[in-house]
Amino acid sequence: FAAEGPVFCSGHDLKELSSEDDVKHHSQVFELCAEVMTLIQKLPVPVIAKVNGLATAAGCQLVASCDIAVASEKSQFATPGVNIGLFCSTPAVALGRSLPRKVALEMLFTGEPLSAQEALMHGLVSKVVPEDKLEEETMKISQKICESSKSVLALGKATFYRQITQDLDTAYKMTTKVMVDNLTLRDGQEGIEAFVQKRKPVWSH
């Protein structure tokens, strides 16, 4: 995900949330947003946010929902809904799963933005680079990912999000089975054979 202009994503259009519209309309707006955020994690490919500017409210939620986020040094991240009487409860779902609780709650309670460096320090973004290096760094990560097997990546991503909500024993039990399943994939065997034979693997995709 990338944007043009000074703002990465400012979240919902507040005009869609006025009292002129009914509760049903408001529900549809937030349900659609939640569906988009959860679909990002269900996609079988890694999703990268390339952030160059301000990401607020649902825009901050979008960054937190992506698998990887690369930000320019000028980027900022905020959940300012509390300041206009609409607490960022849905963004809090993604923020609370990406940031330490006290950092997420300070953002949610005050609406004050995190700088790019603070976002990096607390784990909201993966990397911070100068603005003129943002495209290059994002593409470097993308290209490195594209060198791997699509089926292996899909299995790994799905498994990561499944295990992260489980207790330790359940997670190890489940991922142990997945490692065995991974070995039954054509690309699982191809990768091992290529490593042993000291050659580049030829992935099935």
C-alpha positions in Angstrom: 0.0 0.0 0.0 1.3 3.4 -0.9 -0.1 6.9 -1.3 0.6 10.1 -3.3 0.7 13.4 -1.5 1.5 14.5 2.0 -0.9 12.1 3.8 -0.5 8.3 3.7 -4.1 7.7 4.9 -6.3 9.9 7.1 -8.9 7.2 7.9 -12.6 7.5 7.5 -14.3 10.4 5.8 -16.1 12.0 8.8 -18.8 13.3 6.6 -19.9 9.7 6.2 -20.4 9.5 10.0 -22.7 12.4 10.5 -26.1 12.2 12.2 -27.7 12.6 8.7 -27.0 8.9 8.2 -28.6 6.1 10.2 -27.1 3.5 12.5 -27.3 0.9 9.7 -25.1 3.0 7.4 -22.6 3.7 10.2 -22.4 -0.1 10.9 -21.7 -0.8 7.3 -18.9 1.7 7.2 -17.1 0.1 10.2 -17.8 -3.4 9.2 -16.4 -2.9 5.7 -13.2 -1.3 7.2 -12.8 -4.3 9.6 -13.3 -6.7 6.7 -10.5 -4.9 4.7 -8.1 -5.1 7.7 -8.7 -8.8 8.3 -8.4 -9.6 4.6 -4.9 -8.2 4.6 -3.8 -10.9 7.0 -5.8 -13.6 5.1 -4.2 -12.8 1.8 -1.7 -15.5 0.8 1.0 -13.0 0.0 2.9 -10.5 2.3 1.5 -7.0 2.3 3.8 -4.0 2.7 2.8 -0.5 3.7 5.0 2.1 2.2 4.4 5.1 4.4 5.4 8.6 3.4 3.5 11.1 5.5 0.7 11.1 8.1 -1.2 7.9 9.0 -4.2 8.7 11.3 -7.1 6.7 12.8 -8.1 3.9 10.3 -4.9 4.9 8.3 -2.8 4.0 11.3 -4.9 0.9 11.7 -4.0 0.0 8.1 -0.3 0.3 8.8 -0.7 -1.8 11.9 -2.6 -4.4 9.9 0.0 -4.9 7.2 2.7 -7.6 7.5 5.6 -5.2 7.0 5.7 -1.4 7.1 8.5 0.8 5.7 8.2 4.5 6.6 10.1 7.7 5.6 11.6 9.8 8.4 8.9 12.4 8.0 6.0 10.0 8.7 3.8 10.2 11.7 1.2 7.9 13.2 -1.8 8.9 15.3 -5.2 7.9 16.6 -6.8 11.3 17.3 -10.4 10.2 17.4 -10.7 10.9 21.1 -10.2 14.7 20.3 -13.3 14.8 18.2 -15.4 12.6 20.4 -15.0 9.4 18.5 -12.6 7.0 20.2 -10.5 5.0 17.8 -11.9 1.6 19.0 -11.5 -0.3 15.8 -7.9 1.0 15.1 -7.2 -0.1 18.7 -7.6 -3.7 17.7 -4.7 -3.5 15.3 -2.7 -1.1 17.4 -3.1 -3.3 20.5 -1.7 -6.2 18.6 1.3 -4.3 17.2 2.4 -2.1 20.0 3.0 -2.5 23.8 -0.3 -1.8 25.6 0.8 1.4 27.3 2.1 2.9 24.1 -1.1 2.0 22.3 -3.2 3.4 25.1 -1.3 6.6 25.3 -1.9 7.1 21.5 -5.6 6.3 22.0 -6.1 8.4 25.1 -4.2 11.5 23.9 -4.4 11.5 20.1 -0.8 12.6 20.1 1.3 11.3 17.1 4.2 9.0 17.2 7.2 10.0 15.1 8.6 7.5 12.6 11.5 6.7 14.9 9.1 6.1 17.9 6.9 3.9 15.7 10.0 1.9 14.8 11.2 1.7 18.4 7.8 0.3 19.5 7.3 -2.0 16.5 4.6 -0.3 14.5 6.9 -0.1 11.5 9.7 -2.4 10.4 12.1 0.1 9.0 12.6 3.9 8.8 14.5 5.4 5.9 15.1 8.8 4.3 12.3 9.9 2.1 14.5 9.6 -1.1 15.3 6.0 -0.2 11.7 4.9 0.6 10.9 3.4 -2.8 14.2 1.7 -3.2 14.1 0.1 0.3 10.4 -1.1 -0.1 11.2 -2.6 -3.5 14.3 -4.3 -2.1 12.2 -6.0 0.5 9.5 -6.9 -2.1 12.1 -8.4 -4.5 13.7 -10.4 -1.7 10.3 -11.9 -0.8 9.6 -12.6 -4.5 12.6 -14.9 -4.6 10.9 -17.4 -2.3 8.2 -20.0 -3.0 4.7 -18.5 -3.2 3.2 -21.7 -1.6 5.7 -21.7 1.2 5.1 -18.0 1.9 1.4 -18.5 1.9 1.6 -21.4 4.4 4.1 -19.5 6.6 2.0 -16.3 6.7 -1.3 -18.2 7.5 0.5 -20.2 10.2 2.1 -17.1 11.8 -1.3 -15.4 12.3 -2.9 -18.6 13.6 -0.2 -19.4 16.2 0.2 -15.8 17.5 -3.1 -16.0 19.3 -2.5 -19.5 20.8 -0.8 -20.5 24.0 2.8 -21.8 23.8 2.1 -25.5 23.8 -0.8 -25.3 21.3 1.3 -23.1 19.0 4.2 -25.5 19.0 1.9 -28.5 18.4 0.3 -26.7 15.5 3.5 -25.4 14.0 5.2 -28.8 14.3 2.5 -30.3 12.1 2.8 -27.4 9.7 6.6 -27.9 9.3 5.8 -31.6 8.4 3.1 -30.4 6.0 5.6 -27.9 4.5 8.0 -30.8 3.7 5.2 -32.5 1.7 4.9 -29.5 -0.6 6.7 -29.8 -3.9 8.6 -26.5 -3.2 9.5 -27.8 0.3 11.4 -30.7 -1.3 12.8 -28.6 -4.1 14.3 -26.1 -1.7 16.0 -28.8 0.3 17.3 -30.6 -2.8 18.6 -27.3 -4.2 20.4 -26.5 -1.0 22.0 -30.0 -0.9 23.0 -29.8 -4.6 24.3 -26.2 -4.1 22.0 -24.7 -6.8 19.2 -22.2 -7.0 15.8 -23.7 -6.4 13.2 -23.7 -9.2 9.9 -22.9 -7.5 6.6 -24.3 -8.8 5.0 -20.9 -9.3 
